[in-house]
């Protein structure tokens, strides 16, 4: 079983119905509307609710930042990388590949932005990387419950599989020769991001079709990985939105 905590994380898990709930524990001291809404959702779905002292919630969540609600659920179900292509949101695939992100807050922030930017799913390695934990779910504000995550044994091999499916792979690394906004994200593409500190592994970087960087105008040479991911994901979203608007305008013009 898994533990997820925080108002948004638990509320989104209830909404998505992607997990089996054993029970939801709520703080005896809290009686606000947001918590009452979660209790009502639990009751309407036949999920047991336990009124629990805060100290016991602290112990169950292994943190004090649970906002008065902790759910004991089934584990997050991972999918295969091929499923991300089959279940794409739009006409063109948009996937994020993480080469060993280990900080759960970074991972959660990336998932939250990816969901907002229209990403189809995220690929992570089985080893030397954080999975979808309770901390990740809370940091994502519950977006973990809506965005598919694929866990693979080898990132380089997965990149090659994506390329065989006509997906262009774009690595983000400070050694990249092109600026991130100089490539086309309106095709089937995958954004490949490295881990905190050392960035992309050399063998992963070599498998990418393009390697781009974010120009830095200050003294610090790089951005936090979740911030860098947001910058590029929203450039991709901007390009795709612009292309869609242009195509819709052209279709409307031809119909006149």
FIKOLZA-1660 file (N, C-alpha, C; in steps of 0.1 Angstrom, whole numbers, plus 5000, padded with zeros to 4 digits):
% residues 256
   i   px   py   pz ch aa at
   1 5008 4988 5000  A  X  N
   1 5000 5000 5000  A  X CA
   1 5009 5012 5000  A  X  C
   2 5003 5024 4996  A  X  N
   2 5010 5036 4995  A  X CA
   2 5003 5047 5004  A  X  C
   3 5010 5057 5007  A  X  N
   3 5004 5068 5015  A  X CA
   3 5005 5081 5007  A  X  C
   4 4994 5088 5005  A  X  N
   4 4995 5101 4999  A  X CA
   4 4988 5111 5009  A  X  C
   5 4993 5123 5008  A  X  N
   5 4988 5133 5018  A  X CA
   5 4987 5147 5012  A  X  C
   6 4980 5156 5018  A  X  N
   6 4977 5169 5013  A  X CA
   6 4964 5170 5007  A  X  C
   7 4957 5182 5008  A  X  N
   7 4944 5184 5004  A  X CA
   7 4942 5181 4989  A  X  C
   8 4951 5187 4981  A  X  N
   8 4950 5186 4966  A  X CA
   8 4953 5172 4961  A  X  C
   9 4963 5166 4967  A  X  N
   9 4967 5152 4963  A  X CA
   9 4956 5142 4966  A  X  C
  10 4951 5143 4977  A  X  N
  10 4940 5133 4981  A  X CA
  10 4927 5136 4973  A  X  C
  11 4924 5149 4971  A  X  N
  11 4912 5153 4964  A  X CA
  11 4913 5148 4949  A  X  C
  12 4924 5150 4943  A  X  N
  12 4926 5145 4929  A  X CA
  12 4926 5130 4928  A  X  C
  13 4932 5123 4938  A  X  N
  13 4931 5109 4938  A  X CA
  13 4917 5104 4938  A  X  C
  14 4909 5110 4947  A  X  N
  14 4895 5106 4947  A  X CA
  14 4888 5109 4934  A  X  C
  15 4891 5120 4928  A  X  N
  15 4884 5124 4916  A  X CA
  15 4888 5115 4904  A  X  C
  16 4900 5111 4903  A  X  N
  16 4905 5103 4892  A  X CA
  16 4901 5089 4893  A  X  C
  17 4899 5084 4905  A  X  N
  17 4895 5070 4908  A  X CA
  17 4905 5060 4902  A  X  C
  18 4918 5064 4902  A  X  N
  18 4929 5055 4897  A  X CA
  18 4935 5047 4907  A  X  C
  19 4931 5049 4920  A  X  N
  19 4937 5041 4931  A  X CA
  19 4926 5034 4939  A  X  C
  20 4929 5023 4946  A  X  N
  20 4920 5017 4955  A  X CA
  20 4924 5023 4969  A  X  C
  21 4914 5028 4976  A  X  N
  21 4916 5034 4989  A  X CA
  21 4913 5024 5000  A  X  C
  22 4922 5023 5010  A  X  N
  22 4919 5015 5022  A  X CA
  22 4912 5024 5032  A  X  C
  23 4917 5036 5034  A  X  N
  23 4909 5045 5042  A  X CA
  23 4916 5059 5041  A  X  C
  24 4909 5069 5045  A  X  N
  24 4914 5083 5046  A  X CA
  24 4913 5088 5060  A  X  C
  25 4925 5092 5065  A  X  N
  25 4925 5097 5079  A  X CA
  25 4925 5113 5079  A  X  C
  26 4917 5119 5087  A  X  N
  26 4916 5133 5087  A  X CA
  26 4918 5138 5101  A  X  C
  27 4924 5150 5102  A  X  N
  27 4927 5156 5115  A  X CA
  27 4914 5159 5123  A  X  C
  28 4914 5155 5136  A  X  N
  28 4902 5159 5144  A  X CA
  28 4900 5174 5146  A  X  C
  29 4912 5181 5145  A  X  N
  29 4911 5195 5148  A  X CA
  29 4906 5203 5136  A  X  C
  30 4905 5198 5124  A  X  N
  30 4901 5206 5112  A  X CA
  30 4887 5203 5109  A  X  C
  31 4880 5214 5106  A  X  N
  31 4865 5213 5103  A  X CA
  31 4862 5223 5091  A  X  C
  32 4872 5227 5084  A  X  N
  32 4870 5236 5073  A  X CA
  32 4863 5230 5061  A  X  C
  33 4859 5238 5052  A  X  N
  33 4851 5234 5040  A  X CA
  33 4859 5224 5031  A  X  C
  34 4871 5227 5029  A  X  N
  34 4879 5218 5020  A  X CA
  34 4880 5204 5025  A  X  C
  35 4882 5203 5038  A  X  N
  35 4883 5190 5044  A  X CA
  35 4870 5183 5044  A  X  C
  36 4859 5191 5046  A  X  N
  36 4846 5185 5046  A  X CA
  36 4842 5180 5032  A  X  C
  37 4847 5186 5022  A  X  N
  37 4844 5182 5009  A  X CA
  37 4851 5168 5006  A  X  C
  38 4863 5166 5011  A  X  N
  38 4870 5154 5010  A  X CA
  38 4862 5143 5017  A  X  C
  39 4858 5146 5029  A  X  N
  39 4850 5136 5037  A  X CA
  39 4837 5132 5029  A  X  C
  40 4831 5142 5023  A  X  N
  40 4818 5139 5016  A  X CA
  40 4821 5130 5004  A  X  C
  41 4833 5133 4997  A  X  N
  41 4836 5125 4985  A  X CA
  41 4839 5111 4989  A  X  C
  42 4846 5109 5001  A  X  N
  42 4849 5096 5006  A  X CA
  42 4836 5088 5009  A  X  C
  43 4827 5094 5015  A  X  N
  43 4814 5088 5019  A  X CA
  43 4806 5084 5007  A  X  C
  44 4806 5093 4996  A  X  N
  44 4798 5090 4984  A  X CA
  44 4805 5078 4976  A  X  C
  45 4818 5076 4979  A  X  N
  45 4825 5065 4972  A  X CA
  45 4827 5053 4981  A  X  C
  46 4821 5053 4992  A  X  N
  46 4822 5041 5001  A  X CA
  46 4836 5039 5007  A  X  C
  47 4843 5050 5009  A  X  N
  47 4857 5049 5015  A  X CA
  47 4856 5053 5029  A  X  C
  48 4863 5045 5038  A  X  N
  48 4863 5047 5052  A  X CA
  48 4870 5060 5056  A  X  C
  49 4865 5067 5065  A  X  N
  49 4871 5079 5070  A  X CA
  49 4874 5078 5085  A  X  C
  50 4886 5081 5089  A  X  N
  50 4890 5080 5103  A  X CA
  50 4894 5093 5108  A  X  C
  51 4888 5097 5119  A  X  N
  51 4891 5110 5126  A  X CA
  51 4903 5107 5135  A  X  C
  52 4914 5114 5132  A  X  N
  52 4927 5110 5138  A  X CA
  52 4934 5121 5144  A  X  C
  53 4941 5120 5156  A  X  N
  53 4949 5130 5162  A  X CA
  53 4960 5134 5152  A  X  C
  54 4964 5147 5152  A  X  N
  54 4974 5152 5143  A  X CA
  54 4987 5145 5145  A  X  C
  55 4991 5141 5157  A  X  N
  55 5003 5134 5159  A  X CA
  55 5004 5121 5152  A  X  C
  56 4992 5114 5151  A  X  N
  56 4992 5101 5144  A  X CA
  56 4993 5104 5129  A  X  C
  57 4987 5115 5124  A  X  N
  57 4988 5118 5110  A  X CA
  57 5003 5121 5107  A  X  C
  58 5010 5128 5116  A  X  N
  58 5024 5131 5114  A  X CA
  58 5032 5118 5112  A  X  C
  59 5029 5108 5120  A  X  N
  59 5036 5095 5120  A  X CA
  59 5032 5088 5107  A  X  C
  60 5019 5088 5103  A  X  N
  60 5015 5080 5091  A  X CA
  60 5021 5086 5079  A  X  C
  61 5021 5099 5078  A  X  N
  61 5026 5106 5066  A  X CA
  61 5042 5107 5066  A  X  C
  62 5048 5105 5078  A  X  N
  62 5062 5108 5080  A  X CA
  62 5066 5122 5077  A  X  C
  63 5056 5131 5079  A  X  N
  63 5059 5145 5077  A  X CA
  63 5047 5153 5084  A  X  C
  64 5050 5166 5088  A  X  N
  64 5040 5174 5093  A  X CA
  64 5032 5182 5083  A  X  C
  65 5036 5181 5070  A  X  N
  65 5030 5190 5060  A  X CA
  65 5019 5182 5053  A  X  C
  66 5011 5175 5060  A  X  N
  66 5000 5167 5054  A  X CA
  66 4987 5175 5052  A  X  C
  67 4986 5187 5058  A  X  N
  67 4974 5196 5058  A  X CA
  67 4962 5189 5064  A  X  C
  68 4964 5180 5073  A  X  N
  68 4953 5174 5080  A  X CA
  68 4946 5163 5073  A  X  C
  69 4952 5157 5062  A  X  N
  69 4945 5146 5055  A  X CA
  69 4956 5137 5050  A  X  C
  70 4954 5124 5052  A  X  N
  70 4963 5113 5048  A  X CA
  70 4955 5102 5043  A  X  C
  71 4958 5097 5031  A  X  N
  71 4951 5085 5025  A  X CA
  71 4960 5073 5024  A  X  C
  72 4955 5062 5027  A  X  N
  72 4962 5049 5025  A  X CA
  72 4956 5043 5013  A  X  C
  73 4964 5041 5003  A  X  N
  73 4959 5037 4990  A  X CA
  73 4968 5026 4983  A  X  C
  74 4963 5022 4972  A  X  N
  74 4972 5013 4963  A  X CA
  74 4983 5022 4957  A  X  C
  75 4994 5015 4953  A  X  N
  75 5005 5022 4946  A  X CA
  75 5000 5028 4933  A  X  C
  76 5008 5038 4929  A  X  N
  76 5006 5044 4916  A  X CA
  76 5009 5034 4905  A  X  C
  77 5000 5032 4896  A  X  N
  77 5002 5022 4885  A  X CA
  77 5010 5028 4874  A  X  C
  78 5022 5023 4871  A  X  N
  78 5030 5027 4860  A  X CA
  78 5026 5021 4847  A  X  C
  79 5029 5027 4836  A  X  N
  79 5026 5022 4823  A  X CA
  79 5039 5020 4815  A  X  C
  80 5037 5014 4803  A  X  N
  80 5049 5013 4794  A  X CA
  80 5051 5025 4786  A  X  C
  81 5063 5027 4781  A  X  N
  81 5065 5039 4772  A  X CA
  81 5057 5039 4760  A  X  C
  82 5054 5027 4755  A  X  N
  82 5045 5026 4743  A  X CA
  82 5031 5031 4746  A  X  C
  83 5027 5030 4758  A  X  N
  83 5013 5034 4762  A  X CA
  83 5012 5049 4761  A  X  C
  84 5023 5056 4764  A  X  N
  84 5022 5071 4763  A  X CA
  84 5020 5076 4749  A  X  C
  85 5025 5068 4739  A  X  N
  85 5022 5072 4725  A  X CA
  85 5008 5068 4721  A  X  C
  86 5003 5057 4726  A  X  N
  86 4990 5052 4722  A  X CA
  86 4979 5061 4728  A  X  C
  87 4982 5067 4740  A  X  N
  87 4972 5075 4747  A  X CA
  87 4974 5090 4746  A  X  C
  88 4980 5094 4736  A  X  N
  88 4984 5108 4734  A  X CA
  88 4971 5117 4735  A  X  C
  89 4973 5129 4740  A  X  N
  89 4962 5139 4742  A  X CA
  89 4958 5145 4729  A  X  C
  90 4968 5149 4721  A  X  N
  90 4965 5156 4708  A  X CA
  90 4969 5148 4696  A  X  C
  91 4970 5156 4685  A  X  N
  91 4974 5149 4672  A  X CA
  91 4989 5145 4673  A  X  C
  92 4997 5153 4679  A  X  N
  92 5012 5150 4680  A  X CA
  92 5016 5147 4694  A  X  C
  93 5024 5137 4696  A  X  N
  93 5029 5132 4709  A  X CA
  93 5038 5143 4715  A  X  C
  94 5037 5144 4728  A  X  N
  94 5046 5152 4736  A  X CA
  94 5049 5145 4749  A  X  C
  95 5062 5140 4750  A  X  N
  95 5066 5132 4762  A  X CA
  95 5078 5139 4768  A  X  C
  96 5078 5137 4782  A  X  N
  96 5090 5142 4789  A  X CA
  96 5097 5130 4795  A  X  C
  97 5110 5129 4792  A  X  N
  97 5119 5118 4797  A  X CA
  97 5128 5124 4808  A  X  C
  98 5128 5118 4819  A  X  N
  98 5137 5123 4830  A  X CA
  98 5148 5113 4833  A  X  C
  99 5160 5118 4831  A  X  N
  99 5172 5110 4832  A  X CA
  99 5178 5110 4847  A  X  C
 100 5170 5104 4856  A  X  N
 100 5175 5103 4869  A  X CA
 100 5172 5114 4879  A  X  C
 101 5160 5121 4878  A  X  N
 101 5157 5131 4888  A  X CA
 101 5154 5124 4901  A  X  C
 102 5161 5129 4912  A  X  N
 102 5160 5122 4925  A  X CA
 102 5153 5130 4936  A  X  C
 103 5151 5143 4934  A  X  N
 103 5144 5151 4944  A  X CA
 103 5129 5150 4942  A  X  C
 104 5121 5145 4952  A  X  N
 104 5107 5144 4950  A  X CA
 104 5100 5157 4947  A  X  C
 105 5105 5168 4953  A  X  N
 105 5098 5181 4950  A  X CA
 105 5100 5185 4936  A  X  C
 106 5112 5183 4930  A  X  N
 106 5115 5186 4916  A  X CA
 106 5106 5177 4907  A  X  C
 107 5105 5165 4910  A  X  N
 107 5097 5156 4902  A  X CA
 107 5082 5160 4903  A  X  C
 108 5077 5163 4915  A  X  N
 108 5063 5167 4916  A  X CA
 108 5061 5180 4908  A  X  C
 109 5070 5189 4909  A  X  N
 109 5068 5202 4902  A  X CA
 109 5068 5200 4887  A  X  C
 110 5076 5191 4882  A  X  N
 110 5077 5188 4868  A  X CA
 110 5064 5181 4863  A  X  C
 111 5059 5172 4871  A  X  N
 111 5046 5166 4868  A  X CA
 111 5035 5176 4867  A  X  C
 112 5034 5185 4877  A  X  N
 112 5024 5195 4877  A  X CA
 112 5024 5204 4865  A  X  C
 113 5036 5208 4861  A  X  N
 113 5037 5217 4849  A  X CA
 113 5035 5209 4836  A  X  C
 114 5039 5196 4836  A  X  N
 114 5037 5188 4824  A  X CA
 114 5022 5186 4822  A  X  C
 115 5014 5184 4832  A  X  N
 115 5000 5182 4831  A  X CA
 115 4994 5195 4825  A  X  C
 116 4998 5206 4830  A  X  N
 116 4993 5219 4826  A  X CA
 116 4997 5222 4811  A  X  C
 117 5009 5218 4807  A  X  N
 117 5014 5221 4794  A  X CA
 117 5010 5212 4783  A  X  C
 118 5001 5202 4787  A  X  N
 118 4996 5192 4776  A  X CA
 118 5005 5181 4773  A  X  C
 119 5014 5177 4782  A  X  N
 119 5023 5166 4780  A  X CA
 119 5015 5153 4781  A  X  C
 120 5019 5143 4773  A  X  N
 120 5011 5130 4773  A  X CA
 120 5015 5121 4785  A  X  C
 121 5028 5122 4789  A  X  N
 121 5032 5114 4800  A  X CA
 121 5047 5116 4802  A  X  C
 122 5052 5110 4813  A  X  N
 122 5066 5111 4817  A  X CA
 122 5072 5097 4818  A  X  C
 123 5085 5097 4814  A  X  N
 123 5093 5084 4815  A  X CA
 123 5104 5086 4825  A  X  C
 124 5105 5077 4834  A  X  N
 124 5115 5077 4844  A  X CA
 124 5123 5064 4845  A  X  C
 125 5135 5063 4849  A  X  N
 125 5142 5050 4851  A  X CA
 125 5138 5043 4863  A  X  C
 126 5140 5030 4864  A  X  N
 126 5137 5022 4875  A  X CA
 126 5147 5025 4887  A  X  C
 127 5159 5028 4883  A  X  N
 127 5170 5029 4893  A  X CA
 127 5175 5043 4894  A  X  C
 128 5180 5047 4905  A  X  N
 128 5186 5060 4907  A  X CA
 128 5177 5071 4904  A  X  C
 129 5165 5070 4907  A  X  N
 129 5155 5081 4904  A  X CA
 129 5143 5079 4914  A  X  C
 130 5137 5090 4917  A  X  N
 130 5125 5089 4926  A  X CA
 130 5113 5085 4918  A  X  C
 131 5105 5077 4925  A  X  N
 131 5092 5073 4919  A  X CA
 131 5081 5082 4923  A  X  C
 132 5069 5078 4921  A  X  N
 132 5057 5086 4925  A  X CA
 132 5054 5083 4940  A  X  C
 133 5060 5090 4949  A  X  N
 133 5058 5089 4963  A  X CA
 133 5047 5098 4968  A  X  C
 134 5044 5098 4981  A  X  N
 134 5035 5107 4987  A  X CA
 134 5040 5121 4986  A  X  C
 135 5053 5123 4987  A  X  N
 135 5058 5137 4986  A  X CA
 135 5057 5142 4972  A  X  C
 136 5059 5133 4962  A  X  N
 136 5058 5137 4948  A  X CA
 136 5043 5141 4945  A  X  C
 137 5034 5133 4950  A  X  N
 137 5020 5136 4948  A  X CA
 137 5016 5149 4954  A  X  C
 138 5020 5152 4966  A  X  N
 138 5017 5165 4972  A  X CA
 138 5023 5177 4964  A  X  C
 139 5036 5175 4960  A  X  N
 139 5043 5186 4953  A  X CA
 139 5037 5188 4939  A  X  C
 140 5030 5178 4934  A  X  N
 140 5024 5179 4921  A  X CA
 140 5010 5185 4922  A  X  C
 141 5005 5188 4934  A  X  N
 141 4991 5192 4937  A  X CA
 141 4981 5183 4931  A  X  C
 142 4985 5170 4931  A  X  N
 142 4976 5159 4927  A  X CA
 142 4976 5156 4912  A  X  C
 143 4985 5163 4904  A  X  N
 143 4986 5160 4890  A  X CA
 143 4992 5146 4887  A  X  C
 144 4998 5139 4897  A  X  N
 144 5002 5126 4896  A  X CA
 144 4991 5116 4893  A  X  C
 145 4979 5120 4897  A  X  N
 145 4967 5111 4895  A  X CA
 145 4962 5112 4881  A  X  C
 146 4966 5122 4873  A  X  N
 146 4961 5124 4859  A  X CA
 146 4971 5121 4848  A  X  C
 147 4984 5122 4852  A  X  N
 147 4994 5121 4841  A  X CA
 147 5001 5107 4842  A  X  C
 148 5000 5100 4831  A  X  N
 148 5007 5087 4831  A  X CA
 148 5022 5088 4833  A  X  C
 149 5028 5078 4840  A  X  N
 149 5042 5078 4842  A  X CA
 149 5047 5064 4838  A  X  C
 150 5057 5063 4829  A  X  N
 150 5063 5050 4825  A  X CA
 150 5076 5048 4832  A  X  C
 151 5078 5037 4837  A  X  N
 151 5091 5033 4844  A  X CA
 151 5098 5023 4836  A  X  C
 152 5110 5027 4831  A  X  N
 152 5118 5018 4822  A  X CA
 152 5131 5014 4828  A  X  C
 153 5137 5003 4822  A  X  N
 153 5149 4998 4827  A  X CA
 153 5161 5006 4822  A  X  C
 154 5160 5012 4810  A  X  N
 154 5171 5018 4803  A  X CA
 154 5166 5031 4795  A  X  C
 155 5171 5043 4799  A  X  N
 155 5166 5055 4793  A  X CA
 155 5171 5056 4779  A  X  C
 156 5184 5053 4776  A  X  N
 156 5189 5054 4763  A  X CA
 156 5182 5044 4753  A  X  C
 157 5179 5032 4758  A  X  N
 157 5171 5023 4749  A  X CA
 157 5157 5028 4746  A  X  C
 158 5151 5034 4756  A  X  N
 158 5138 5040 4755  A  X CA
 158 5138 5051 4745  A  X  C
 159 5148 5060 4745  A  X  N
 159 5150 5071 4735  A  X CA
 159 5151 5065 4721  A  X  C
 160 5158 5054 4720  A  X  N
 160 5159 5048 4706  A  X CA
 160 5146 5043 4702  A  X  C
 161 5138 5037 4711  A  X  N
 161 5125 5032 4708  A  X CA
 161 5116 5043 4704  A  X  C
 162 5116 5054 4710  A  X  N
 162 5108 5066 4706  A  X CA
 162 5112 5071 4692  A  X  C
 163 5125 5071 4690  A  X  N
 163 5130 5075 4676  A  X CA
 163 5125 5066 4665  A  X  C
 164 5124 5053 4669  A  X  N
 164 5119 5043 4659  A  X CA
 164 5104 5046 4656  A  X  C
 165 5098 5052 4665  A  X  N
 165 5083 5056 4664  A  X CA
 165 5082 5070 4658  A  X  C
 166 5092 5075 4652  A  X  N
 166 5092 5088 4646  A  X CA
 166 5090 5100 4656  A  X  C
 167 5095 5098 4668  A  X  N
 167 5095 5108 4678  A  X CA
 167 5108 5115 4679  A  X  C
 168 5109 5128 4677  A  X  N
 168 5121 5135 4678  A  X CA
 168 5125 5138 4692  A  X  C
 169 5137 5135 4696  A  X  N
 169 5142 5136 4710  A  X CA
 169 5151 5148 4712  A  X  C
 170 5147 5157 4721  A  X  N
 170 5154 5170 4723  A  X CA
 170 5159 5170 4738  A  X  C
 171 5172 5169 4739  A  X  N
 171 5179 5169 4752  A  X CA
 171 5181 5183 4757  A  X  C
 172 5179 5186 4769  A  X  N
 172 5182 5199 4775  A  X CA
 172 5194 5198 4783  A  X  C
 173 5205 5206 4779  A  X  N
 173 5218 5205 4786  A  X CA
 173 5225 5218 4783  A  X  C
 174 5232 5223 4793  A  X  N
 174 5240 5235 4792  A  X CA
 174 5250 5235 4781  A  X  C
 175 5254 5223 4776  A  X  N
 175 5264 5221 4766  A  X CA
 175 5257 5221 4752  A  X  C
 176 5244 5222 4751  A  X  N
 176 5237 5223 4738  A  X CA
 176 5241 5235 4730  A  X  C
 177 5242 5233 4717  A  X  N
 177 5246 5243 4708  A  X CA
 177 5235 5252 4703  A  X  C
 178 5223 5248 4704  A  X  N
 178 5211 5256 4700  A  X CA
 178 5204 5261 4712  A  X  C
 179 5198 5272 4711  A  X  N
 179 5189 5277 4722  A  X CA
 179 5176 5269 4721  A  X  C
 180 5170 5267 4733  A  X  N
 180 5158 5259 4734  A  X CA
 180 5147 5264 4725  A  X  C
 181 5146 5277 4722  A  X  N
 181 5135 5282 4713  A  X CA
 181 5138 5282 4699  A  X  C
 182 5149 5275 4694  A  X  N
 182 5153 5275 4680  A  X CA
 182 5149 5261 4674  A  X  C
 183 5143 5253 4681  A  X  N
 183 5139 5240 4675  A  X CA
 183 5123 5239 4674  A  X  C
 184 5119 5230 4666  A  X  N
 184 5104 5228 4663  A  X CA
 184 5099 5218 4673  A  X  C
 185 5089 5222 4681  A  X  N
 185 5083 5213 4690  A  X CA
 185 5069 5209 4686  A  X  C
 186 5065 5212 4673  A  X  N
 186 5052 5209 4669  A  X CA
 186 5051 5195 4662  A  X  C
 187 5062 5188 4662  A  X  N
 187 5062 5174 4657  A  X CA
 187 5059 5165 4669  A  X  C
 188 5059 5152 4666  A  X  N
 188 5060 5142 4677  A  X CA
 188 5073 5144 4684  A  X  C
 189 5074 5147 4696  A  X  N
 189 5087 5150 4702  A  X CA
 189 5087 5146 4717  A  X  C
 190 5100 5144 4722  A  X  N
 190 5102 5141 4736  A  X CA
 190 5113 5150 4741  A  X  C
 191 5110 5156 4752  A  X  N
 191 5120 5165 4759  A  X CA
 191 5127 5156 4770  A  X  C
 192 5140 5156 4769  A  X  N
 192 5149 5148 4778  A  X CA
 192 5156 5157 4787  A  X  C
 193 5154 5154 4800  A  X  N
 193 5160 5163 4811  A  X CA
 193 5169 5155 4820  A  X  C
 194 5180 5161 4824  A  X  N
 194 5189 5154 4832  A  X CA
 194 5186 5155 4847  A  X  C
 195 5194 5149 4855  A  X  N
 195 5193 5149 4870  A  X CA
 195 5198 5162 4875  A  X  C
 196 5195 5164 4888  A  X  N
 196 5200 5176 4895  A  X CA
 196 5215 5175 4896  A  X  C
 197 5222 5186 4894  A  X  N
 197 5236 5186 4895  A  X CA
 197 5244 5184 4883  A  X  C
 198 5244 5171 4878  A  X  N
 198 5252 5168 4866  A  X CA
 198 5245 5168 4853  A  X  C
 199 5232 5170 4852  A  X  N
 199 5225 5171 4840  A  X CA
 199 5224 5157 4833  A  X  C
 200 5224 5157 4819  A  X  N
 200 5222 5145 4812  A  X CA
 200 5235 5137 4813  A  X  C
 201 5233 5124 4814  A  X  N
 201 5244 5114 4813  A  X CA
 201 5249 5115 4798  A  X  C
 202 5262 5113 4797  A  X  N
 202 5268 5114 4783  A  X CA
 202 5262 5105 4773  A  X  C
 203 5259 5092 4777  A  X  N
 203 5254 5082 4768  A  X CA
 203 5239 5086 4764  A  X  C
 204 5232 5092 4774  A  X  N
 204 5219 5097 4771  A  X CA
 204 5219 5109 4761  A  X  C
 205 5228 5118 4764  A  X  N
 205 5229 5130 4755  A  X CA
 205 5232 5126 4741  A  X  C
 206 5241 5116 4739  A  X  N
 206 5245 5112 4726  A  X CA
 206 5234 5106 4718  A  X  C
 207 5223 5101 4725  A  X  N
 207 5212 5094 4718  A  X CA
 207 5202 5105 4713  A  X  C
 208 5202 5117 4718  A  X  N
 208 5192 5127 4715  A  X CA
 208 5194 5132 4700  A  X  C
 209 5183 5135 4694  A  X  N
 209 5184 5141 4680  A  X CA
 209 5190 5156 4681  A  X  C
 210 5185 5163 4691  A  X  N
 210 5190 5177 4693  A  X CA
 210 5194 5178 4708  A  X  C
 211 5203 5187 4710  A  X  N
 211 5206 5191 4724  A  X CA
 211 5206 5206 4725  A  X  C
 212 5197 5211 4733  A  X  N
 212 5195 5226 4734  A  X CA
 212 5199 5231 4748  A  X  C
 213 5200 5244 4749  A  X  N
 213 5203 5250 4762  A  X CA
 213 5194 5262 4764  A  X  C
 214 5193 5266 4777  A  X  N
 214 5186 5279 4780  A  X CA
 214 5196 5289 4782  A  X  C
 215 5196 5300 4774  A  X  N
 215 5206 5311 4776  A  X CA
 215 5205 5317 4790  A  X  C
 216 5216 5318 4797  A  X  N
 216 5216 5324 4810  A  X CA
 216 5223 5337 4810  A  X  C
 217 5216 5348 4815  A  X  N
 217 5221 5361 4814  A  X CA
 217 5228 5366 4827  A  X  C
 218 5226 5358 4838  A  X  N
 218 5232 5362 4850  A  X CA
 218 5245 5354 4853  A  X  C
 219 5249 5354 4866  A  X  N
 219 5261 5348 4870  A  X CA
 219 5260 5333 4873  A  X  C
 220 5248 5329 4877  A  X  N
 220 5246 5314 4880  A  X CA
 220 5244 5307 4866  A  X  C
 221 5251 5296 4864  A  X  N
 221 5252 5290 4851  A  X CA
 221 5240 5281 4847  A  X  C
 222 5231 5278 4856  A  X  N
 222 5220 5269 4853  A  X CA
 222 5208 5272 4861  A  X  C
 223 5196 5266 4857  A  X  N
 223 5184 5267 4865  A  X CA
 223 5181 5254 4872  A  X  C
 224 5173 5254 4882  A  X  N
 224 5168 5242 4888  A  X CA
 224 5161 5234 4877  A  X  C
 225 5162 5220 4878  A  X  N
 225 5156 5212 4867  A  X CA
 225 5141 5214 4865  A  X  C
 226 5134 5216 4876  A  X  N
 226 5119 5218 4874  A  X CA
 226 5116 5231 4868  A  X  C
 227 5124 5241 4870  A  X  N
 227 5122 5254 4864  A  X CA
 227 5126 5254 4849  A  X  C
 228 5137 5247 4847  A  X  N
 228 5142 5246 4833  A  X CA
 228 5131 5238 4825  A  X  C
 229 5126 5227 4831  A  X  N
 229 5116 5219 4824  A  X CA
 229 5104 5228 4821  A  X  C
 230 5099 5236 4830  A  X  N
 230 5088 5245 4828  A  X CA
 230 5090 5255 4816  A  X  C
 231 5102 5260 4815  A  X  N
 231 5105 5270 4805  A  X CA
 231 5104 5263 4791  A  X  C
 232 5109 5251 4790  A  X  N
 232 5109 5245 4776  A  X CA
 232 5095 5239 4773  A  X  C
 233 5089 5233 4783  A  X  N
 233 5075 5227 4781  A  X CA
 233 5065 5238 4776  A  X  C
 234 5067 5250 4782  A  X  N
 234 5057 5261 4778  A  X CA
 234 5061 5267 4764  A  X  C
 235 5074 5266 4761  A  X  N
 235 5077 5270 4747  A  X CA
 235 5071 5260 4737  A  X  C
 236 5072 5247 4740  A  X  N
 236 5065 5237 4732  A  X CA
 236 5050 5240 4731  A  X  C
 237 5044 5242 4743  A  X  N
 237 5030 5245 4743  A  X CA
 237 5026 5257 4735  A  X  C
 238 5035 5268 4736  A  X  N
 238 5032 5280 4728  A  X CA
 238 5033 5277 4713  A  X  C
 239 5043 5270 4709  A  X  N
 239 5044 5267 4694  A  X CA
 239 5033 5258 4689  A  X  C
 240 5028 5249 4697  A  X  N
 240 5017 5240 4693  A  X CA
 240 5004 5248 4693  A  X  C
 241 5002 5257 4702  A  X  N
 241 4990 5265 4702  A  X CA
 241 4990 5274 4690  A  X  C
 242 5001 5280 4687  A  X  N
 242 5002 5289 4676  A  X CA
 242 4999 5282 4663  A  X  C
 243 5005 5270 4661  A  X  N
 243 5003 5262 4649  A  X CA
 243 4988 5258 4648  A  X  C
 244 4982 5254 4659  A  X  N
 244 4968 5250 4658  A  X CA
 244 4959 5262 4655  A  X  C
 245 4962 5274 4660  A  X  N
 245 4954 5286 4657  A  X CA
 245 4956 5289 4642  A  X  C
 246 4968 5288 4637  A  X  N
 246 4971 5292 4623  A  X CA
 246 4964 5282 4614  A  X  C
 247 4964 5269 4617  A  X  N
 247 4957 5259 4609  A  X CA
 247 4942 5261 4609  A  X  C
 248 4936 5264 4621  A  X  N
 248 4922 5267 4622  A  X CA
 248 4918 5279 4614  A  X  C
 249 4926 5289 4614  A  X  N
 249 4923 5301 4606  A  X CA
 249 4924 5298 4591  A  X  C
 250 4933 5290 4587  A  X  N
 250 4934 5286 4573  A  X CA
 250 4922 5278 4568  A  X  C
 251 4918 5269 4577  A  X  N
 251 4906 5261 4573  A  X CA
 251 4894 5269 4572  A  X  C
 252 4892 5279 4582  A  X  N
 252 4881 5288 4581  A  X CA
 252 4881 5297 4569  A  X  C
 253 4893 5301 4565  A  X  N
 253 4895 5310 4553  A  X CA
 253 4891 5302 4541  A  X  C
 254 4895 5289 4540  A  X  N
 254 4891 5281 4528  A  X CA
 254 4876 5278 4527  A  X  C
 255 4870 5278 4538  A  X  N
 255 4855 5275 4538  A  X CA
 255 4847 5287 4534  A  X  C
 256 4853 5299 4535  A  X  N
 256 4845 5311 4531  A  X CA
 256 4843 5312 4516  A  X  C
% end
